[in-house]
Amino acid sequence: MKTIETTAIVTPDGRLTVQLPPNISPGEHRIVLVIDEQVCTTPTRSEIDAALAEMATDPEYQAETLQLEAEFAVAQWEALHPIERGE
C-alpha cells in the first residue's frame, strides 16, 4: 500500500484528474479518496497587504529581521567591497 498526498482541482461537473508518480504500475487499483472540506484558495491582494502591514508592526517579526540583518551585515559589506588581490 502506498500513500500519496497532493492537491487537486475538482471541476464543476465533479471530475477529478490525478497525476500519479511513475512508481505506480499500470492496471486496476483500489483507491481511497479523502476530501478535506477546506477549499484551498489563493490570497487576495488585500489579504497579502494586510498581512504585510501586520508584519510591519509585529515586535517579534521586527526583532527577527534585525537579527538577520546583523548576521548578514559582514557578508553584505564584503560583497559590496571586494578585496583587491595582487595576483
Secondary structure, DSSP 8 states (H G I E B T S, - for coil): ---------B-TT--B-----TTS-SS---------SS------HHHHHHHHHHHHT-HHHHHHHHHHHHHHHHHHHHHHS------
